[in-house]
Amino acid sequence: MKKLFSNFKGDLFGGITAGIVALPLALAFGVSSGLGPDAGLYGAIFISFFAALFGGTSTQISGPTAPMTALSMVVIAGIIAANDGNVDKALPAILTVFLLAGIIQIGLGLIGLGKYIRYIPYPVVSGFMTAIGLMIILTQVAPSLGYNAKQDTEFVETFKAEAEELILENILKEEAGEGILVLEDFRETVYRAEKITPEDILRESQTLAANKASGVLGAVRVFSRMIQNINLLELALSVGTILIIFGFKRITTKIPSTLVALVVMSGISVAFDLKYKPIEEIPFGFPMPNLEIFSSFSFSSVSPYIFTALTLALLGAIDSLLTSVVADNMTKTKHKPNKELIGQGIGNSIASIFGGIPGAGATIRTVVNINAGGKTKLSGMIAGVMLLIVMLGLGPVASRIPAAVLAGILVTVGIGVMDYKGLKAIPSLPKDIKLGPLKLSSEVLIMLTVMSLATFWDLIYAVGIGLVIASLMFMKKIGDLTALQSDVKSLEEEPWADEIGMTKKLREEVFIKHIKGPLFFGSTSDFQILMKQIPSSATTIVIRMDKMQYIDQSGLYALEDVLVDLKKDDKNVFFVDLQKQPRYMMERIDIIPDLISKDCMFDDFKTCLQWIKDHKDS
């Protein structure tokens, strides 16, 4: 406790400053997610406080981040669509997925997986981050232009026939659930159909129109309609916000330009009584837990999203631990990765119970905290408390913020989160693979694949496919390098020092194979070439294994096939200096002693050669 308050003044300034920076972003991420600004604030409050309290990075400020919000947006849209566009109906399932993600993060920390996050290849992370930026920018085009698909009468009209069909389909489903046989009691169906009002059809048509225009692909589909229906006031508010954010940074970085843009543009909108579209109303009072998560829990509604929850947990872990590394470099300290994952998991779990969107360690907010004097966990906790005070005291004021202003803020976030370092490196990376007549860089291919799939298809599958491609590319490269080092050559080409004194006759009768490196799936084909290179005059084969530290199952069976063929040809085979791991593997499948007896194994080449000479003479 004493340590917690050892830097109270610095932590107070750091926490307040980080909280000020977090406020507009929390509101913007909440709106972007589809659950509203209050969800963003709740996430920022609870994650910041509890991740700091239980986490393993003293100066970390946590809350909703661009990558986590982008993935959450996909989850939220999918569950809402599965619940007929009803947010209230879908909310318990959405929050349950977020809770599950938090619990998974706690589990990852408890089993010690924090230290392995760093092994995710850079091209996958680069492509993913650039995709996140593109997704945020593309999905904010509509609110920046003041376009709302539900209010586009001409567009909504095109969905009326589909809406009527869907309403009738729902009636039939209701009757089936009630045990009514439609063909026997057709009057009931007609009676219910007659109760459908034009307002019902319009409402369903608007829902279908909104679904069609949602997400990245939706933004692309309705882009022409956005241009035809531009609201110049909303566009001016959005552009003004973007210009202030980028312009004010050139004047000073001591005051967050995002906050300046939020205050200035909202102030102008309210002062001049402009007819803008405000964000959703932020509820007044302390956030209350959503107990429907537990009371109406249904495994069937959540089971399709278990893999998504795992992805959320892993993404949050990567996001947080990367920020922890930045904090370490700035403060010359060392974070505890597994403890940090537990803290993030607790923060996300509690936030989900109170209706908040998930988050992670936020780099910009953490840097602001450190620069303002924050040194202990108290700074992150103060940031959360500060946001709670703002929400309780200024909730009604914050509800008057123009939606276009938050869209402008998110556009700058999207621009900032893209990996320009990786994009700039594209022309200079070596072209190490061939696809037909084309020569490409494997790392660029991975990055562009992940970026394209994540932006226009699915974030989760994009990362999975990127990891698979990166792993295969890595294995191919290691296999090629190992094959180069583990050449199959006869003694006459490249003898080792202790082989030089052999007589010419003995060289013709004894073939020596050097294995220089691991024998695994990437090098087995080259090893099998050995069979074709053994001269017919050789009756004895010596395989020197002092530089073969590892063999996998593929290498093991390739070796077994070679030994079986050599035995068929009446060749005598000897192993020299067999290492511990390969020997253990060979004993498991009885290569030793069935194909190579212990009498044919030697610790050094000199002893082996002497044994060959003695038995040849005898």
N, C-alpha and C positions, 0 to 999 in steps of 0.2 A: 504493500500500500504506500509506504514511504517513497519507494522508487517511482510509483505512478505519479506522484505529485512533485517529483524532484525538479521538474522544469515547467512549473504551472504557467508562468507568464508566457513563455514561448509556445507551449501547447495550446493555450487559450487563443493567442493570435493566429496560430497555424490552423486550429480547428475552425475558427470563425471565418477566416479567409477561404479555406477549402469549402466550407458550407455555402458561402456566397457564390463561389464558382459552380458548385454542384446544383444550386437551385434551378437556374434556367435549363440546365441539361436534364435534370430529373423530370421537370415538366414536359420537356420536348420528347424525351424517350418514352414517357408514359403515353403521350398522345400518339406517337409513332407505333407503339406496340399494339394499339387498338383497345386498350383497357381504360384509357383516359389519364389526365395529368395526375390525379390523386394516386393512381397505381405507381406512377414513377416516383412521386414524393414518398409514399409508404416504403417502397423499395430502398430509396436512398437513406431514409431515417433508420430503419431497422438493420439493414446490411452494414451501414457505416458504423453504427454503435456496437453491434454484436461481433462483427468480423474483427474489429479493433480489439474488443475485450478478450476474445478467445484466440485470436490469430497469432501468427509467428513472425510478423513484420511490424516493428514498433511504430513506424511512421506511415504505414499504409492507410490511405483513404479509399474506402470501397463504396460501391453503389452501382446503379444501372450504367452499363457501358454500351458502346455502339455494337460490338460483336454479339453480346448477350441479348440486346434488344432486337437485333436483326433476326436471330434464331427464335427468340420468344414470339416475335411477330408471326413467324411461320406456324408455330405451335398454336397460337391463339386463333389465327385465321382458320386453321384446319378444324379445330374443335368447335368453333362458332358455326362453321359451315355444316358440320355434322349435327348441329342442334338447331337447324332451320333458321340460322341467322340471329338467334336469340342469345344475346350476351349474358343475361341473367341466368338463363338455363345452363349455359356452357361454363359459367364461372367456376363452380365447384371442381369440375374436371380439370380446367386449366390450372387452378391453384394446386390441385393434387399433383399434377405433373411437375410443377415448380417445387413442391415440397419433396417429391421423390428425388429430384435433381440435387437438392440440398442434402438429403440423407445419403445419397450416393457419394457426394463430396466428402462427407464426414467419414464414410467407409473407406474411401481412397486414402484419406489421411491416416486412419487407424491401421491400415495394412501396409503403410509406408511407401505408397506409389508416387509421392510427391517428387522424389529425386529423379524419376524416370521421364517426367514431362519434357525435359530438355532434349530428348532424343527425337522429337518430331522434326522432320526435315524443314529447312528454311523455305524451299520453294512452295511447300504445302501451306505454311503459315503466310507467306507473301501473297500467294494467289487468293487465299481465304480473306485476308485483310483488304485487299484491293476489291474483291467481290462485295465485301461488307460496305465499303465506301460507295460503290456503284449502286447497290441496292437501296441504300439510304437516299442517295441523290435522286434516283429514278422514282422512288415511292413518294418523294416530297415535291415532285413537279406539280401534281394536281393541287395540293393545298397552296403552293406558292402562286399558282395561277388563279386561285379562287374557284377551282372546278370541283363540283360534287356530283357524282354520277346519279345519286338519288334525286337531285333537283334538275337534271337534264331531261326535260319532258319528252323530247323526241327520242332520246336513247331509251328511256324507261318504257315508252310505248312499244318498242320492238320486243319486249319480254312479256307482254300481256297474254299471248296465247300460251306460252310456256308456263306462266303463272297460274292460269286457269287449269291447265293439265295437272300441275303439281298440287293444287288445292284439292282437286277431285281425287287424285291419287291418295292424298292424306285422309280424305273421307273414307275411302275404301279400306285403308289400313286401320282406321279407327273402328270401322264396322267389323273387320276381321278380328280385331282384338276383343270386341264385345261379343263375339260369337254369332254375329248376324250374317246369314247367307244371302249374298247380294241378289242372286238369281231368284231366290224364293221370296225375298222381301225387297223388291226393287223400289217400292214406294218410299221406303225409309231413305234410300239413297237419293231419290228425286227430292224428297222433302228437305234433306240436309243441303243438297246442291242449290235449292231455291233460296236458301238462307244466306248464300254467298252474296256479299254486297260489292259494289264497285270499289269501295274503300279497301276491302279485303284484297281484291285483285291488284289494286294500285300498290298497296303495302308489299305484297309478295313480289310484284314487278320491280319495285325499288330495291328490295333485298337481292334479287337476282342481278340487277344492274350493278349494284355495289360489289357483289361477289365477282362479276365479270371484270370490273375495273380495279380489283384489288391486287396487291403484289406487284412485282416487277413486270411480269407478262401482261397483267391487266393495264398497267401504266402505258406499256407499248401499244396495246390494242386500242386504247381510247385516246392516244396522243393527239390524233387529228381533231377529235371532239374537244379536247382541252384548248387547242389553238383557236377553234371556232367560238369558244365560250369563255374567253379570257375576261376576268374581272380586273380592270386596271388598278383599282384601289388595293386589292389584295396583292397584286404583282408589285406595286410600289412599296407596300409595307415589307414584303419579303426581300426585295432588292435592296431597300434601305437598310434593313437589318444586316444583310451580307456585307454591304459596303462599310458600315460602321465597325463590324467585327474585324474585318481585315485592315481597315484604315486606322482605327484607334490603336492597334498594336504598334503602328509606326510612331505614334506619339509617346506612349508609355505602356509598359507591361505590368506596372505595379497595380493597376486597377483592371480587373478582368473585363476584356472588351465584350464578351458575351453578355455580361450583366449590364454594361453600359447600353448596348444595343437593345436589350429587353426593356430597360427603363425608358430610354429615349423614345423608341418607336411606340411603346404602349402608352406613354405619356401624351405623345402627339395625337394618337388615335382617340384617347378619352377626352383630352382638352378641346379638341375641335369637333367632338361628337360625330366622328366618322362612322359610316354605316358598314362596319367590318363584321366578320364572323369571329366571335370569341371562342375560346376553348371551352370544354365542358366545365360545368360548375364543380368546384372543389368542395366536398362536404366539410362542414364546420364541426369542430370538436375532435377529441382524441380518437384515432382509428380503433375500430373494434374488430376482434377476431371473427373470421368467417367459419363458423362451426359446421356449416354444410359440408365442408371438406370431409369431415368424419361422419356426420349423421346420414349423408346421402352418398357415401362412398360406393362406387360400383367398379369392380375390377374390369368389367367388359368395356367401360367407357375410357379407361386409362391404359389398358393393355396394349393398344396399337401405338402408344406413345412412350413405352418403356425405353426403347432404343433412343428416342428423342431426348428423354430425360438424362440418359447416360451421356449423350452428346453435349447437352447443356452443361452437365457436371464437368466433363472434360474440358470444354471450351472455357468455362469459368476458371478452372484450375490453371490452364495455360495462361489466360489473361492475367490472373492474379500473380502467378509466379514470375511472369515476365516483368510485371511492375515491381515485384519484390527485388528483382535483380537490379533494376534502375535505382531503387531506394538504397540498396546496399552500396552501389557505386558512389552515390551522393553522400552517404553518411559514414562510409567506411565501416559498416557493420555486417553481420551475417544473419540472414533470416533463417527460420526453421520451416522448411517446405511442408512437412507433414502437418505440423501444428497450424500453419497458414491455411491448409486445405480444410482442416477441422473447423477453424474459425469462419471461413467462407461458407462452409456447409451449414453451420449453425445460423449464421446471418441470413442466408437464403431460405432456410426452413422457417424461421420466425417471420420473415418478410412475407412469405407465401401465405401463412396463416392469417396475416392481417391484410391480405389483398394486394401485396406489392409485387412488382415484376422482379425477376432475378437479376443479379449483378455480379461484379467481380472487383478486384483491385483496379483503380482508375489511375493511369499514369499521370495525366495532367494535374489532377487534384492532389495526388501524392507529392508531386514536385512542388506545387504551390504551398502545400503544408510544410515541407522541409525548408523551403526558402523563407517562409514566414516565421520560422523558429520552432516548429513542431519536432519533438524528439522521442516522445513516448506514446503509448497506446491511448493516453488521455486525449490527444489531439483528434484522433478518429472518432472517439466517443463524443467529444464536444461538437464536432461537425454534425453528427446525427441529432444531438439535442437542439442545436441551433436551427436545423431544418424543421424540427418539430415545433419550436417556438414560432417560426415564421408561418408555418401552416396554421397553427392555432390562432395567431394574431392577424395574419394577412390573407387568410383563405379567400374571403369575399373579394378582396382587391385583386388577388392573383387570378380569380375566375374571369376577370375582364381583359386578360391578355389576349391579343388577336392571334388566331390560329396561324395566320400567315407569318407572324413574327417567329413563332416556334419552328415553322417550316424553314424559314431562312436560317435559323440557328442550326437546324439539322443538316441543311445543305453544306454549311461550313464544317460540320462534324464529319460528314461523308467525304468531303475534300481532304480533310486533315488525316483521316484514318487510313487512306490508301497508301500502299507501300511504294513510294517513289524511288527509293533506293533500289528495290528489286526491279522496277520497271526500267530505270536508267541503265541497269546492267545487262539488259537483254541483248544489245548489239555486240557486247564484248565477251560474252560467255562462249567457251569453246564448243564447236559443233561436233559432238562426239557420237552421234547415232545417225543411221541412214534409214529413211523411209522411202523405198523405191529410189527415184533419182534425187530426192531431196536430202540434204545434210542439215541436221538440226541439233540444237543443244538439248540434252535430256532434261536439264533443270528448267529451261524455258518452257519446254513441252509440259512438264508437270505443273508449273505455275499457271500457264494459260489454260490448261485443262481444268484445274481446280477453280480458277477465276470464272471461266465460262459456265461450267456446270453449276457452281454455287449461285451465280447471278441469275441464270435463266431456267434452272431446273430445281435442284434441291441442295441445300447447304450440307445436310448430313451425308448424303451419298457422295457429294463432291469431295469432302474430306476423306471419306473411306476409300474412294477410288484413287485419290491423290496419294494416299499412304501406300496403297497396293502397288501403284506404278512406281513410286519412289523406292519402295523395297525391292521390286524386281530389277529396277535400273541399278540399284546399289549392288545387288547380288551378282548381276551380270558384270559390272566393273571389277568387283573383287575376284570373280571367277576368272576374268581375262588376265588380271594382274598375277593371280596365283599360277595360272597356266604358263605365263611367261617365265615365272621364277622356277616352276617345277618342270623343266624341259625333260623330254625323253631322249636321251643321247647315249651313244655307245661309248665304251671306255676310251677308244682311240681318239675321240673328238675332244673330250675335256676331262681328263683324269684328275682326281684329287691327289694331294701331295703324297699320301700313304699308299697310292696305287701305282706310282710311277715306276717302282722297281720290279714290276712283274715281267716275266719273260714273254716273248712274242707268242710262243705256243700256248702259254697259259691265258693270254689275252684272247686268243681265238676260241678257247674252250669255256672261258668264264665271262659272262655278260653281267655288267654292273649297272643297276638302275639307281639314280639318286632322286629321292623325293624331297624337294626343297620347298616346304610349305604345307599347309593343310590339304588333305585329300577330301574334297567335299563335292556336292552336286555340280559346282561350276567348273571343276577340273577333271571329272571322271572320264569324259570322252578323250581327253589328251592322254590320260594314263593308259587307257585301253589300246592306244596306238602302240604301246610297248610290244604287244604280240606280233605286230607286223615288222618290228625293227630288230627282233632277236635273230641273229645269224644262225643258219642251220648247223654250223660247226659247234655252237655253244651247247654244252650239256649241263652247265651249272649256271644258275641265275642268283645273283646276290642283290638284294634290295636294301639299300642303306636308308634308314629311317630316323637318323638322329635329328634331322631338321623338320620332321613331320610331327608337329605337336598335337594335331587334332585330326580326327576322321569322323565324318557323319555317316548316316545310314546309307546314303547313296554311294559314298566312297567305299564303304564296307562291302557292299554287295558287288560293286565293280571290281574290287580287289579279289573277292571270292571267285568271281567268274574267271578272272585272269589266272588265278592259282589252279583252278580246276582244269583249265585248258592246258596249262604247263605240265600238270601231272599226267594228263592224257598223252602228252608228247614225250613222257619219260624224262622230263627235266628235273634236276635237283634244285630246290629253291631254299635260300637261306635269308633270314632277317638279321640285320645288324643294327644294334642300338635302338631297339623298339621302345618308344616313349610310353608313359604310364596310361594316358587316356586311350590311345589307339589299342594298346594291349588289352585293356579292360573290355573294350568294344569287341575285339576279335574273340576273346574268351567267351563272351555272352552268346555268340552264334557258332561256337566250336570251330572257327578257323584254326584256332589253337585249342586242342592239339590235332584235330582231324586232318587238316591240310598241312600245317606246319608243326612238327613235333618240337618239343623243348630242346632236343639235341641239335635242331637246325637254327637255333637262335643264339646270337653272340652279342656280347657287350661292346666289342670293338672290332674293327675290320682286320686288324693284325691277327687276332686269334682265329677269326673266321678263315682267313687266307691260309694260315698254318694248318688248320683242320682239313681244308680242301687239298693241300699239297700232300699231307700225310696219308690221306685215304686214297688219293690218286696213285701214289707210289705203291700202296699196298694192293 
